Amino acid sequence: MALLEPIPPRILAVQRLYNADPAILRAYGADPARHTSLGLITVDQDDPTYVALDEATKHAPVDVVFAKSFYAGSGHASGPLSGEILGVLAGADPDVVEAGLKALISCLEHDACFYAADHDRKTAVFPHVISSLGDYLSAQAGLEPGTPMAYLVAPPIEATMGFDAAMKAADVRVVKLFTPPTETNFAAAWLTGSLAECEAAAVAFCETVVRVAAGPRSPGR
């Protein structure tokens, strides 16, 4: 697979509520009996943020209590700090939340990001492999923590062709397939298998997205 140019996510805001009002805690899915503090983050890429929120649960005893993408993506955000997603971590004390935010931010800065699938950087692809799921995404996917998962995202037609290629190229099974339009008008798939098979699926997916972006009216395969 050709080396693709990364599109780093931009962290737009990080805020803390160290002694959150119980009504705020409940509204965002936290439990006032277990949680006192919240860490909030907005980012201009949603899928890397879901991965980063999951990463936080591997490094601190935090819960991802709220994580939602915004309609039509970061290009149509409600304000300069809104981006494409709001994620909220909850913990029993400020130190726990800080540890979770540190892991989350590190993942966004050094690991999870979209890539440009064409020379004009108009087509973005997310061929991410999680070697070991944390508590958040494992629960969302119905898998055990520690399970490998390929998290694949692209625009609708590129993604659909890519999903098929990924599943034919590797011994993986579909956990979830998010047909378009999602909130951000992309499509996504979660596939699981061994780590090597998830990586093979991600390579096949990415190569297909690049091929479709380069030849949108090419013959079928």
C-alpha positions as CSV (number, residue, x, y, z in Angstrom):
1,M,0.0,0.0,0.0
2,A,1.4,3.4,-1.0
3,L,2.2,5.7,1.9
4,L,-0.7,8.1,2.3
5,E,-0.4,11.6,3.6
6,P,-1.9,11.9,7.1
7,I,-4.6,14.5,7.8
8,P,-3.9,15.2,11.5
9,P,-7.1,15.8,13.6
10,R,-7.3,19.3,15.2
11,I,-8.2,19.4,18.9
12,L,-10.4,22.5,19.2
13,A,-11.2,22.6,22.9
14,V,-10.5,20.6,26.1
15,Q,-12.4,21.5,29.2
16,R,-12.8,20.1,32.7
17,L,-15.6,20.0,35.2
18,Y,-14.0,18.8,38.4
19,N,-17.1,19.1,40.6
20,A,-19.9,18.8,38.1
21,D,-23.4,19.5,39.1
22,P,-25.3,16.2,39.4
23,A,-27.9,17.4,36.8
24,I,-25.0,17.9,34.3
25,L,-23.6,14.5,35.2
26,R,-26.9,12.7,34.6
27,A,-27.6,14.6,31.4
28,Y,-24.4,13.4,29.8
29,G,-24.8,9.8,31.0
30,A,-22.6,9.9,34.1
31,D,-23.6,8.5,37.5
32,P,-23.3,11.0,40.3
33,A,-22.9,8.1,42.7
34,R,-19.6,7.1,40.9
35,H,-18.6,10.2,39.0
36,T,-17.7,13.7,40.2
37,S,-15.6,15.0,37.3
38,L,-15.9,15.3,33.6
39,G,-13.4,15.9,30.8
40,L,-14.8,17.3,27.6
41,I,-13.1,17.5,24.2
42,T,-14.1,18.7,20.7
43,V,-12.2,17.7,17.6
44,D,-12.6,18.2,13.8
45,Q,-12.4,14.5,13.1
46,D,-15.0,12.2,14.7
47,D,-13.7,8.6,14.1
48,P,-10.2,9.2,15.4
49,T,-11.8,10.7,18.5
50,Y,-13.9,7.6,19.1
51,V,-10.7,5.6,18.9
52,A,-8.9,8.0,21.2
53,L,-11.8,7.9,23.7
54,D,-11.5,4.1,23.8
55,E,-7.7,4.5,24.3
56,A,-8.4,6.6,27.4
57,T,-10.2,3.7,29.0
58,K,-7.0,1.6,28.7
59,H,-4.9,4.1,30.7
60,A,-7.3,5.4,33.4
61,P,-10.4,4.2,35.2
62,V,-12.7,6.5,33.2
63,D,-16.0,6.0,31.5
64,V,-16.9,7.4,28.1
65,V,-20.3,8.7,29.0
66,F,-21.0,10.8,25.9
67,A,-19.7,10.7,22.4
68,K,-21.6,12.0,19.4
69,S,-20.8,13.2,15.9
70,F,-22.3,16.4,14.6
71,Y,-24.5,16.5,11.6
72,A,-22.8,17.3,8.2
73,G,-19.3,17.3,9.8
74,S,-16.9,19.9,10.9
75,G,-17.4,22.0,7.7
76,H,-20.9,22.9,9.0
77,A,-20.1,23.3,12.7
78,S,-22.2,25.4,15.0
79,G,-19.2,27.4,16.2
80,P,-15.4,27.6,16.0
81,L,-14.9,25.2,18.9
82,S,-17.6,22.7,17.9
83,G,-15.8,20.6,15.3
84,E,-17.2,17.3,14.3
85,I,-17.6,15.6,17.7
86,L,-18.0,16.1,21.4
87,G,-16.6,13.5,23.7
88,V,-17.0,13.3,27.4
89,L,-15.0,11.3,29.9
90,A,-16.3,10.8,33.5
91,G,-14.2,9.8,36.5
92,A,-14.4,9.5,40.3
93,D,-11.9,12.4,40.8
94,P,-10.0,15.1,38.8
95,D,-6.7,13.0,38.7
96,V,-8.5,10.1,36.9
97,V,-10.0,12.5,34.4
98,E,-6.7,14.1,33.7
99,A,-5.1,10.7,33.1
100,G,-7.8,9.8,30.7
101,L,-7.5,13.1,28.8
102,K,-3.7,12.7,28.6
103,A,-4.1,9.3,26.9
104,L,-6.9,10.6,24.6
105,I,-4.9,13.6,23.5
106,S,-1.8,11.5,22.9
107,C,-3.7,9.1,20.7
108,L,-5.1,12.0,18.6
109,E,-1.6,13.5,18.3
110,H,0.4,10.4,17.5
111,D,-1.9,7.6,16.3
112,A,-5.4,7.9,15.0
113,C,-6.1,10.1,12.0
114,F,-7.6,10.2,8.5
115,Y,-5.4,10.0,5.4
116,A,-5.7,11.7,2.0
117,A,-6.7,9.1,-0.6
118,D,-6.0,11.4,-3.6
119,H,-3.5,14.0,-4.6
120,D,-6.0,16.9,-4.1
121,R,-6.8,15.8,-0.5
122,K,-10.5,15.8,-1.3
123,T,-11.1,12.2,-0.4
124,A,-10.3,11.1,3.1
125,V,-9.9,7.5,4.3
126,F,-9.6,6.0,7.8
127,P,-8.1,2.5,7.7
128,H,-7.4,2.2,11.4
129,V,-6.6,-1.0,13.2
130,I,-7.0,-1.2,17.0
131,S,-4.8,-4.0,18.2
132,S,-6.6,-4.3,21.6
133,L,-10.0,-2.7,22.3
134,G,-10.6,-0.8,25.5
135,D,-13.8,-0.8,27.5
136,Y,-15.6,1.8,25.4
137,L,-15.5,0.4,21.8
138,S,-15.6,-3.2,22.9
139,A,-19.0,-2.5,24.6
140,Q,-20.2,-0.6,21.5
141,A,-19.1,-3.5,19.2
142,G,-20.2,-6.3,21.5
143,L,-16.7,-7.7,21.7
144,E,-14.4,-8.6,24.6
145,P,-11.9,-6.0,25.7
146,G,-8.5,-6.8,24.2
147,T,-10.0,-8.0,20.9
148,P,-8.4,-6.6,17.6
149,M,-10.7,-4.6,15.4
150,A,-10.4,-2.9,12.0
151,Y,-12.2,0.5,12.0
152,L,-12.7,1.5,8.4
153,V,-14.2,4.7,7.1
154,A,-14.5,6.5,3.8
155,P,-17.0,8.4,1.7
156,P,-20.1,6.3,0.6
157,I,-19.2,4.7,-2.7
158,E,-15.4,4.4,-2.0
159,A,-16.2,2.8,1.4
160,T,-18.7,0.3,0.0
161,M,-16.2,-1.0,-2.6
162,G,-13.6,-1.0,0.1
163,F,-15.6,-3.0,2.6
164,D,-16.2,-5.7,0.0
165,A,-12.5,-5.8,-0.8
166,A,-11.5,-6.0,2.9
167,M,-13.8,-8.9,3.6
168,K,-12.6,-10.8,0.6
169,A,-9.0,-10.2,1.3
170,A,-8.9,-11.3,5.0
171,D,-10.4,-13.8,7.4
172,V,-12.5,-11.2,9.2
173,R,-16.2,-10.9,10.2
174,V,-18.4,-7.9,10.2
175,V,-19.2,-6.5,13.7
176,K,-21.1,-3.4,12.5
177,L,-21.6,-1.8,9.1
178,F,-22.7,1.8,9.1
179,T,-24.3,2.5,5.7
180,P,-24.5,6.1,4.5
181,P,-25.5,8.6,5.4
182,T,-24.0,8.7,8.8
183,E,-24.1,12.0,10.7
184,T,-21.0,13.1,8.7
185,N,-22.2,11.5,5.4
186,F,-19.5,8.9,5.4
187,A,-19.8,5.1,5.7
188,A,-18.0,2.9,8.2
189,A,-17.4,-0.8,9.1
190,W,-16.0,-2.5,12.1
191,L,-14.4,-5.8,11.3
192,T,-12.8,-8.3,13.7
193,G,-10.4,-11.2,13.5
194,S,-6.8,-11.8,14.4
195,L,-4.6,-8.7,14.4
196,A,-2.8,-9.9,11.2
197,E,-6.2,-10.4,9.4
198,C,-7.5,-7.0,10.6
199,E,-4.4,-5.4,9.2
200,A,-4.8,-7.2,5.9
201,A,-8.4,-6.1,5.7
202,A,-7.4,-2.4,6.4
203,V,-4.7,-2.6,3.6
204,A,-7.2,-4.0,1.1
205,F,-9.8,-1.4,2.1
206,C,-7.4,1.5,1.8
207,E,-6.0,0.4,-1.6
208,T,-9.6,0.1,-2.9
209,V,-10.6,3.5,-1.7
210,V,-7.5,5.0,-3.4
211,R,-8.3,3.1,-6.6
212,V,-11.9,4.2,-6.7
213,A,-11.0,7.8,-6.0
214,A,-8.5,7.7,-8.9
215,G,-10.9,6.0,-11.3
216,P,-14.5,6.6,-10.3
217,R,-16.0,5.1,-13.5
218,S,-13.6,2.2,-13.8
219,P,-15.0,-1.3,-14.7
220,G,-16.1,-3.6,-11.9
221,R,-13.9,-6.3,-10.4
